[in-house]
Amino acid sequence: MDKDNLTVVLHSKGDLRLEQRPVPEPAPNEVLLQMHSVGICGSDVHYWQNGRIGDFVLKQPMVLGHEASGRVVKVGSAVTHLRAGDRVAVEPGVPREVDEFFKSGHYNLSPSIFFCATPPDDGNLCRYYKHNANFCYKLPDNVTYEEGALIEPLSVGIHACKRAGVTLGSSVFVCGAGPIGLVSLLAAKAMGASQVIISDLSSDRLAKAKEMGADFLLHVKKEDEPKEMAKKVEGMLGCMPQISIECTGVQSSIQTAIYAARSGGVVVPVGFGAEMTTVPLLNAAVREVDIRGVFRYCNTWPVAISMLASKKVNVKPLVTHRFPLEQAVEAFEMSRQRLGVKVILKCDKNDQNP
């Protein structure tokens, strides 16, 4: 087997390196993957720039990457549903124990869950990576590796829309047209939303949102008042939206999301910002606006694969830049500067195709 296992390792805040690591050996319930496409997430960049996200603090070198797809090259002795040559998408969160959260179908909330590229767990931005076979999902022939990698961010949108109760005819306000705002838009439309309005500071990102199916675009400026923005949302839609999905984590945007939501509606905060945020809680309370948290996702990969295979959802426009794994540092710099939308690293040196 190939001994080249070039790996992207974050040693400490600001110290990102490419280094060789041994090719791992899969345990009985694991598969060894030759990685193909791995997306760079905002969280990867955040760990690189800050060394932590909330309570998750980098204390030792960690492999980055969790938006991933690859090809099975070796199967553990207990694996029966996958074999060498299968193309798979990787769900990065694997529960370590059968606790109350696992039993109730909310394994994403298990405090001991393994999660790629979240300290202290290594991610999969490398040539070869082993993963629990039950969390590797076979890709249909008409779904590309890049689409397989984008199932991870798409899952965030699907889970947010599920938590929000998006259904046939829903009117939805999405705050922020970055990667997560765009996948929330895609998921909302696929799940039946009749009207989606999306806001952002960037006219380029709003143009991408229009290309991906947004019905209305709201260009915001940093000095805009949340109550005024909420009025604009109502004016453009012709009504207050039933659902606000907040994807920025910015305080003023969270306030806008709450003011904009219809009485009896739902606000789902997806974007992470400051630990303490001032919000109009009384406004939400007296209008019976539910604020429903989300943490990653659960049970979304089969749904996402069906959406992609049936062509109900098109994630391909999200990819704006591609780099070979050897140019990972340049790729991270491009992501840091927020140039384009989604940057993909190609990990298989013999196959750089989508």
LOVOVEX-430276 format. One record per residue (C-alpha): residue in three letters; z, y, x. Coordinates in steps of 0.02 Angstrom, whole numbers, plus 32768, in hexadecimal, padded with zeros to 4 digits. Layout:
N
koldren:ALA zz:Z yy:Y xx:X
...
This chain:
354
koldren:MET zz:8000 yy:8000 xx:8000
koldren:ASP zz:7FE3 yy:80B6 xx:802E
koldren:LYS zz:8077 yy:80F8 xx:8092
koldren:ASP zz:804E yy:81AF xx:806E
koldren:ASN zz:80D3 yy:81EE xx:7FF5
koldren:LEU zz:80C3 yy:82AA xx:800B
koldren:THR zz:8150 yy:82F7 xx:7FA4
koldren:VAL zz:8180 yy:83A8 xx:7F6D
koldren:VAL zz:8238 yy:83BF xx:7F96
koldren:LEU zz:82A8 yy:8454 xx:7F71
koldren:HIS zz:832D yy:8458 xx:7FFA
koldren:SER zz:8388 yy:84F5 xx:7FC3
koldren:LYS zz:8364 yy:8599 xx:7F6A
koldren:GLY zz:82BB yy:85D8 xx:7FA9
koldren:ASP zz:82A2 yy:8543 xx:801F
koldren:LEU zz:8211 yy:84DB xx:7FDB
koldren:ARG zz:81C7 yy:8457 xx:804E
koldren:LEU zz:8142 yy:83D1 xx:8052
koldren:GLU zz:8181 yy:8333 xx:80A5
koldren:GLN zz:8161 yy:827A xx:80B1
koldren:ARG zz:81D7 yy:8204 xx:8057
koldren:PRO zz:81D6 yy:8145 xx:804D
koldren:VAL zz:8172 yy:80F8 xx:7FBE
koldren:PRO zz:81FA yy:80BB xx:7F45
koldren:GLU zz:820D yy:8009 xx:7F06
koldren:PRO zz:821C yy:7FF6 xx:7E47
koldren:ALA zz:82B8 yy:7FA3 xx:7DFE
koldren:PRO zz:829E yy:7F18 xx:7D7C
koldren:ASN zz:8290 yy:7F94 xx:7CEB
koldren:GLU zz:8228 yy:8015 xx:7D4A
koldren:VAL zz:8173 yy:8033 xx:7D7A
koldren:LEU zz:812C yy:8080 xx:7E18
koldren:LEU zz:80AF yy:8109 xx:7DF0
koldren:GLN zz:8028 yy:8158 xx:7E58
koldren:MET zz:803C yy:8209 xx:7E18
koldren:HIS zz:7F9E yy:8262 xx:7DE1
koldren:SER zz:7FC3 yy:8309 xx:7D8B
koldren:VAL zz:8067 yy:8369 xx:7D8B
koldren:GLY zz:807D yy:8413 xx:7D3B
koldren:ILE zz:80EB yy:849B xx:7D83
koldren:CYS zz:816E yy:84D1 xx:7D04
koldren:GLY zz:81CD yy:8574 xx:7CFD
koldren:SER zz:826B yy:8511 xx:7D21
koldren:ASP zz:8222 yy:84CF xx:7DC5
koldren:VAL zz:81FE yy:8582 xx:7DFA
koldren:HIS zz:82AB yy:85BA xx:7DC0
koldren:TYR zz:8303 yy:8535 xx:7E2A
koldren:TRP zz:8298 yy:8568 xx:7EBF
koldren:GLN zz:82C0 yy:8621 xx:7EAA
koldren:ASN zz:8376 yy:8615 xx:7E72
koldren:GLY zz:83B8 yy:856A xx:7EA5
koldren:ARG zz:8401 yy:854D xx:7DF8
koldren:ILE zz:83E6 yy:8556 xx:7D3C
koldren:GLY zz:8489 yy:8573 xx:7CE0
koldren:ASP zz:8502 yy:84E7 xx:7D0D
koldren:PHE zz:847C yy:8481 xx:7D67
koldren:VAL zz:8492 yy:84B3 xx:7E1E
koldren:LEU zz:842B yy:8474 xx:7EB1
koldren:LYS zz:84A6 yy:8429 xx:7F2E
koldren:GLN zz:8432 yy:83B6 xx:7F90
koldren:PRO zz:8375 yy:83A7 xx:7FAD
koldren:MET zz:831A yy:837F xx:7F0A
koldren:VAL zz:8267 yy:834B xx:7EE2
koldren:LEU zz:821B yy:83C2 xx:7E63
koldren:GLY zz:81A4 yy:839B xx:7DD2
koldren:HIS zz:81BB yy:8352 xx:7D24
koldren:GLU zz:8116 yy:8371 xx:7CC6
koldren:ALA zz:80BE yy:82D6 xx:7D01
koldren:SER zz:8040 yy:824A xx:7CEC
koldren:GLY zz:8005 yy:81C0 xx:7D5F
koldren:ARG zz:7FC6 yy:810F xx:7D74
koldren:VAL zz:8032 yy:8073 xx:7D7B
koldren:VAL zz:801F yy:801D xx:7E24
koldren:LYS zz:80B3 yy:7FA4 xx:7E1B
koldren:VAL zz:8122 yy:7F63 xx:7D8E
koldren:GLY zz:81D7 yy:7F2A xx:7D97
koldren:SER zz:81FD yy:7E74 xx:7D70
koldren:ALA zz:8242 yy:7E99 xx:7CC1
koldren:VAL zz:81B3 yy:7F0B xx:7C87
koldren:THR zz:813D yy:7EBB xx:7C09
koldren:HIS zz:80E4 yy:7F4B xx:7BAF
koldren:LEU zz:8090 yy:7F9A xx:7C47
koldren:ARG zz:8027 yy:7F56 xx:7CD5
koldren:ALA zz:7FD4 yy:7F95 xx:7D73
koldren:GLY zz:7F44 yy:800A xx:7D4B
koldren:ASP zz:7F8D yy:8052 xx:7CAB
koldren:ARG zz:7F84 yy:810F xx:7C9C
koldren:VAL zz:8028 yy:8157 xx:7C5E
koldren:ALA zz:8082 yy:81F7 xx:7C2F
koldren:VAL zz:8134 yy:8207 xx:7C6F
koldren:GLU zz:81C5 yy:823D xx:7C00
koldren:PRO zz:823D yy:8288 xx:7C81
koldren:GLY zz:82E0 yy:8271 xx:7C23
koldren:VAL zz:8328 yy:81C1 xx:7C29
koldren:PRO zz:83D3 yy:819C xx:7BDD
koldren:ARG zz:8449 yy:8143 xx:7C54
koldren:GLU zz:84B9 yy:80F8 xx:7BCF
koldren:VAL zz:84B9 yy:80C2 xx:7B19
koldren:ASP zz:8530 yy:814A xx:7ADC
koldren:GLU zz:8545 yy:819C xx:7A30
koldren:PHE zz:84B2 yy:8210 xx:7A50
koldren:PHE zz:843F yy:8182 xx:7A7F
koldren:LYS zz:8474 yy:811D xx:79E6
koldren:SER zz:8455 yy:81AF xx:7970
koldren:GLY zz:83A7 yy:81D2 xx:79B6
koldren:HIS zz:83D8 yy:826F xx:7A16
koldren:TYR zz:83D1 yy:8227 xx:7AC5
koldren:ASN zz:839E yy:82D1 xx:7B0A
koldren:LEU zz:8451 yy:830B xx:7AEA
koldren:SER zz:84A2 yy:827F xx:7B4F
koldren:PRO zz:850A yy:82D6 xx:7BD6
koldren:SER zz:84E2 yy:824F xx:7C57
koldren:ILE zz:8424 yy:824D xx:7C3C
koldren:PHE zz:83B2 yy:823E xx:7CD3
koldren:PHE zz:8334 yy:82CC xx:7CD5
koldren:CYS zz:82AB yy:82E7 xx:7D55
koldren:ALA zz:82C4 yy:8381 xx:7DC4
koldren:THR zz:836C yy:83B0 xx:7D7B
koldren:PRO zz:83F8 yy:83A7 xx:7DFD
koldren:PRO zz:8421 yy:832A xx:7E3F
koldren:ASP zz:838D yy:82C4 xx:7DFC
koldren:ASP zz:82E6 yy:82C1 xx:7E5A
koldren:GLY zz:8243 yy:82EC xx:7E03
koldren:ASN zz:8194 yy:82A6 xx:7E19
koldren:LEU zz:8130 yy:8326 xx:7E7B
koldren:CYS zz:80F8 yy:82A6 xx:7EFC
koldren:ARG zz:8074 yy:8220 xx:7F19
koldren:TYR zz:80DF yy:818B xx:7EE3
koldren:TYR zz:8171 yy:818C xx:7E69
koldren:LYS zz:81D5 yy:8106 xx:7E0D
koldren:HIS zz:8211 yy:811D xx:7D5A
koldren:ASN zz:8260 yy:80BD xx:7CCB
koldren:ALA zz:81CF yy:805E xx:7C7A
koldren:ASN zz:820F yy:8081 xx:7BCA
koldren:PHE zz:81F1 yy:813A xx:7BE8
koldren:CYS zz:813E yy:8124 xx:7C27
koldren:TYR zz:80C0 yy:812D xx:7B99
koldren:LYS zz:8013 yy:80E3 xx:7BA6
koldren:LEU zz:7F88 yy:8164 xx:7B90
koldren:PRO zz:7EF0 yy:813E xx:7B22
koldren:ASP zz:7E48 yy:8143 xx:7B7C
koldren:ASN zz:7E19 yy:81E9 xx:7B2A
koldren:VAL zz:7EB5 yy:8243 xx:7B6B
koldren:THR zz:7EA8 yy:8285 xx:7C1D
koldren:TYR zz:7F30 yy:8282 xx:7CA2
koldren:GLU zz:7F44 yy:833E xx:7C93
koldren:GLU zz:7F5C yy:8330 xx:7BD7
koldren:GLY zz:7FDB yy:82A7 xx:7BFD
koldren:ALA zz:803B yy:831D xx:7C70
koldren:LEU zz:8037 yy:83A7 xx:7BEC
koldren:ILE zz:808D yy:8335 xx:7B6D
koldren:GLU zz:8131 yy:836F xx:7BBC
koldren:PRO zz:811E yy:8428 xx:7B8F
koldren:LEU zz:80C8 yy:83F9 xx:7AEB
koldren:SER zz:8164 yy:8392 xx:7AC2
koldren:VAL zz:81CE yy:842F xx:7ACF
koldren:GLY zz:8160 yy:847F xx:7A4A
koldren:ILE zz:8161 yy:83E4 xx:79DB
koldren:HIS zz:821F yy:83D3 xx:79E5
koldren:ALA zz:8238 yy:848E xx:79C2
koldren:CYS zz:81C6 yy:8483 xx:792A
koldren:LYS zz:821F yy:83E6 xx:78EC
koldren:ARG zz:82C7 yy:843C xx:78FC
koldren:ALA zz:8282 yy:84D4 xx:78A2
koldren:GLY zz:823D yy:846B xx:7814
koldren:VAL zz:8188 yy:84A2 xx:7827
koldren:THR zz:8122 yy:8453 xx:779D
koldren:LEU zz:8086 yy:846D xx:7732
koldren:GLY zz:8072 yy:8526 xx:770B
koldren:SER zz:80FC yy:8566 xx:777F
koldren:SER zz:80EF yy:8618 xx:77C1
koldren:VAL zz:812A yy:861F xx:7876
koldren:PHE zz:8152 yy:86AB xx:78F0
koldren:VAL zz:8149 yy:8674 xx:79A8
koldren:CYS zz:8199 yy:86EC xx:7A25
koldren:GLY zz:8144 yy:86E0 xx:7ACE
koldren:ALA zz:8096 yy:86A0 xx:7AFA
koldren:GLY zz:80C1 yy:8647 xx:7B9C
koldren:PRO zz:80A8 yy:858B xx:7BAD
koldren:ILE zz:8137 yy:855F xx:7B35
koldren:GLY zz:8104 yy:85E2 xx:7AB5
koldren:LEU zz:8053 yy:859E xx:7ABA
koldren:VAL zz:8087 yy:84E8 xx:7AA2
koldren:SER zz:80FA yy:851F xx:7A14
koldren:LEU zz:8062 yy:8573 xx:79C5
koldren:LEU zz:7FFB yy:84D3 xx:79DB
koldren:ALA zz:8084 yy:8465 xx:7993
koldren:ALA zz:80A4 yy:84DA xx:78FF
koldren:LYS zz:7FEB yy:84DC xx:78D0
koldren:ALA zz:7FDC yy:841F xx:78E2
koldren:MET zz:8077 yy:8405 xx:7876
koldren:GLY zz:802F yy:846B xx:77E8
koldren:ALA zz:805F yy:8522 xx:7804
koldren:SER zz:7FE4 yy:858E xx:77A5
koldren:GLN zz:8006 yy:862F xx:7803
koldren:VAL zz:8047 yy:8648 xx:78B4
koldren:ILE zz:8066 yy:86F2 xx:7900
koldren:ILE zz:808E yy:86FB xx:79BA
koldren:SER zz:80D1 yy:878A xx:7A23
koldren:ASP zz:80CB yy:87B2 xx:7ADD
koldren:LEU zz:80CD yy:8841 xx:7B5B
koldren:SER zz:802B yy:8801 xx:7BA9
koldren:SER zz:7F83 yy:881E xx:7B55
koldren:ASP zz:7F38 yy:8791 xx:7BC1
koldren:ARG zz:7FB6 yy:8714 xx:7B7C
koldren:LEU zz:7F98 yy:8751 xx:7ACC
koldren:ALA zz:7EDD yy:8736 xx:7AE6
koldren:LYS zz:7F04 yy:8683 xx:7B1C
koldren:ALA zz:7F6E yy:866F xx:7A7E
koldren:LYS zz:7EDD yy:86AA xx:7A13
koldren:GLU zz:7E6B yy:862B xx:7A6A
koldren:MET zz:7EEB yy:85A4 xx:7A41
koldren:GLY zz:7EF6 yy:85CA xx:7987
koldren:ALA zz:7F71 yy:8659 xx:7968
koldren:ASP zz:7F4F yy:86B5 xx:78C5
koldren:PHE zz:7FA0 yy:875A xx:78F6
koldren:LEU zz:7FCA yy:87AA xx:799E
koldren:LEU zz:8057 yy:8825 xx:79B8
koldren:HIS zz:8053 yy:8887 xx:7A5B
koldren:VAL zz:8103 yy:88BE xx:7A88
koldren:LYS zz:8147 yy:8938 xx:7B09
koldren:LYS zz:81F0 yy:892D xx:7B5F
koldren:GLU zz:822F yy:89CA xx:7B09
koldren:ASP zz:8203 yy:898F xx:7A59
koldren:GLU zz:8292 yy:8985 xx:79DB
koldren:PRO zz:82B3 yy:88D6 xx:7996
koldren:LYS zz:82C2 yy:8912 xx:78E1
koldren:GLU zz:821C yy:896F xx:78F0
koldren:MET zz:81C8 yy:88D4 xx:7939
koldren:ALA zz:820C yy:886B xx:78A9
koldren:LYS zz:81C0 yy:88E7 xx:782E
koldren:LYS zz:8118 yy:88D9 xx:7889
koldren:VAL zz:8121 yy:881A xx:787C
koldren:GLU zz:813D yy:8828 xx:77C0
koldren:GLY zz:80AF yy:88A7 xx:77B0
koldren:MET zz:8032 yy:883A xx:780D
koldren:LEU zz:8060 yy:8799 xx:77B2
koldren:GLY zz:8073 yy:87EB xx:7709
koldren:CYS zz:8120 yy:879B xx:76FC
koldren:MET zz:81B5 yy:8771 xx:7769
koldren:PRO zz:8199 yy:86CC xx:77C6
koldren:GLN zz:81FF yy:8635 xx:7792
koldren:ILE zz:8217 yy:8603 xx:7848
koldren:SER zz:822D yy:865E xx:78ED
koldren:ILE zz:8218 yy:85FB xx:798E
koldren:GLU zz:825B yy:8661 xx:7A20
koldren:CYS zz:820F yy:862F xx:7AC7
koldren:THR zz:8240 yy:86BD xx:7B3D
koldren:GLY zz:82FE yy:86BD xx:7B49
koldren:VAL zz:82F7 yy:877C xx:7B4E
koldren:GLN zz:8382 yy:87CE xx:7AE9
koldren:SER zz:8314 yy:884B xx:7A8C
koldren:SER zz:829A yy:87C0 xx:7A5F
koldren:ILE zz:8325 yy:8751 xx:7A1B
koldren:GLN zz:8360 yy:87E4 xx:79B1
koldren:THR zz:82AE yy:87FD xx:7970
koldren:ALA zz:82A2 yy:8743 xx:7945
koldren:ILE zz:833F yy:874E xx:78DA
koldren:TYR zz:8311 yy:87F2 xx:7883
koldren:ALA zz:8262 yy:87B0 xx:7860
koldren:ALA zz:8294 yy:870A xx:7813
koldren:ARG zz:8293 yy:8701 xx:7755
koldren:SER zz:833A yy:86EF xx:76FB
koldren:GLY zz:8360 yy:8635 xx:76F3
koldren:GLY zz:82ED yy:861A xx:7788
koldren:VAL zz:8305 yy:85CF xx:7834
koldren:VAL zz:830C yy:8614 xx:78E5
koldren:VAL zz:82F7 yy:859A xx:7977
koldren:PRO zz:8324 yy:85E1 xx:7A22
koldren:VAL zz:82BD yy:857F xx:7AA2
koldren:GLY zz:82B6 yy:85F6 xx:7B35
koldren:PHE zz:834C yy:8601 xx:7BAA
koldren:GLY zz:838A yy:86AC xx:7BDE
koldren:ALA zz:8436 yy:86F3 xx:7C05
koldren:GLU zz:84CD yy:8685 xx:7BE2
koldren:MET zz:8514 yy:870C xx:7B70
koldren:THR zz:849D yy:8764 xx:7AF9
koldren:THR zz:84BF yy:87E8 xx:7A73
koldren:VAL zz:846F yy:87B5 xx:79CE
koldren:PRO zz:847C yy:87F6 xx:791A
koldren:LEU zz:84E3 yy:8761 xx:78E1
koldren:LEU zz:8523 yy:87B7 xx:7844
koldren:ASN zz:8470 yy:87DD xx:780F
koldren:ALA zz:8445 yy:8725 xx:7821
koldren:ALA zz:84E5 yy:86EA xx:77CC
koldren:VAL zz:84D9 yy:8754 xx:772D
koldren:ARG zz:8421 yy:8727 xx:7719
koldren:GLU zz:8443 yy:866C xx:7737
koldren:VAL zz:83CD yy:8667 xx:77CB
koldren:ASP zz:83EF yy:85C6 xx:782B
koldren:ILE zz:83F1 yy:85D0 xx:78E9
koldren:ARG zz:83C7 yy:8521 xx:792B
koldren:GLY zz:83D2 yy:84FB xx:79E4
koldren:VAL zz:835C yy:848A xx:7A43
koldren:PHE zz:8375 yy:842B xx:7AE4
koldren:ARG zz:82D6 yy:83E3 xx:7B2D
koldren:TYR zz:8297 yy:835D xx:7AB3
koldren:CYS zz:82A9 yy:82A9 xx:7A7B
koldren:ASN zz:8233 yy:822A xx:7A2D
koldren:THR zz:819C yy:829C xx:7A44
koldren:TRP zz:8128 yy:823E xx:7ABD
koldren:PRO zz:80DB yy:81C6 xx:7A3C
koldren:VAL zz:80BD yy:8259 xx:79C4
koldren:ALA zz:8071 yy:82C5 xx:7A4D
koldren:ILE zz:7FFE yy:8239 xx:7A89
koldren:SER zz:7FC0 yy:821F xx:79D5
koldren:MET zz:7FA2 yy:82DA xx:79C2
koldren:LEU zz:7F3C yy:82DF xx:7A64
koldren:ALA zz:7EDC yy:823E xx:7A44
koldren:SER zz:7EAA yy:8276 xx:7995
koldren:LYS zz:7E76 yy:8321 xx:79DB
koldren:LYS zz:7EE9 yy:8377 xx:795E
koldren:VAL zz:7F2F yy:83D6 xx:79F3
koldren:ASN zz:7ED3 yy:8419 xx:7A8B
koldren:VAL zz:7F43 yy:8440 xx:7B21
koldren:LYS zz:7EB4 yy:844E xx:7B9E
koldren:PRO zz:7EA7 yy:850E xx:7B95
koldren:LEU zz:7F5A yy:8519 xx:7BD8
koldren:VAL zz:7F1F yy:84E2 xx:7C85
koldren:THR zz:7EE3 yy:8579 xx:7CE6
koldren:HIS zz:7EFA yy:8542 xx:7D9B
koldren:ARG zz:7EF6 yy:849E xx:7DFD
koldren:PHE zz:7F30 yy:847D xx:7EAF
koldren:PRO zz:7F35 yy:83DF xx:7F1A
koldren:LEU zz:7FE7 yy:83A6 xx:7F40
koldren:GLU zz:7FD2 yy:83E0 xx:7FF5
koldren:GLN zz:7FC9 yy:8494 xx:7FB4
koldren:ALA zz:8069 yy:8489 xx:7F4C
koldren:VAL zz:80BA yy:8522 xx:7F9A
koldren:GLU zz:8023 yy:858F xx:7F6E
koldren:ALA zz:8023 yy:8545 xx:7EBE
koldren:PHE zz:80DC yy:8570 xx:7EA7
koldren:GLU zz:80BB yy:8621 xx:7EE4
koldren:MET zz:8032 yy:8634 xx:7E62
koldren:SER zz:80A8 yy:85F5 xx:7DDA
koldren:ARG zz:8130 yy:866B xx:7E16
koldren:GLN zz:80BA yy:86FF xx:7E03
koldren:ARG zz:808E yy:86C1 xx:7D53
koldren:LEU zz:7FD5 yy:86C4 xx:7D7B
koldren:GLY zz:7F7F yy:865D xx:7CF4
koldren:VAL zz:7FDD yy:85E9 xx:7C7E
koldren:LYS zz:7FF5 yy:8538 xx:7CC0
koldren:VAL zz:7FDF yy:8503 xx:7D75
koldren:ILE zz:7FBE yy:8449 xx:7D93
koldren:LEU zz:7FD7 yy:83EE xx:7E38
koldren:LYS zz:7F62 yy:835C xx:7E5B
koldren:CYS zz:7FC4 yy:82D4 xx:7EB3
koldren:ASP zz:7F3F yy:824E xx:7ECC
koldren:LYS zz:7ED8 yy:8281 xx:7F62
koldren:ASN zz:7E49 yy:820C xx:7F2B
koldren:ASP zz:7E40 yy:824E xx:7E78
koldren:GLN zz:7E4E yy:8309 xx:7E5A
koldren:ASN zz:7DFC yy:8300 xx:7DAD
koldren:PRO zz:7E57 yy:8338 xx:7D0E
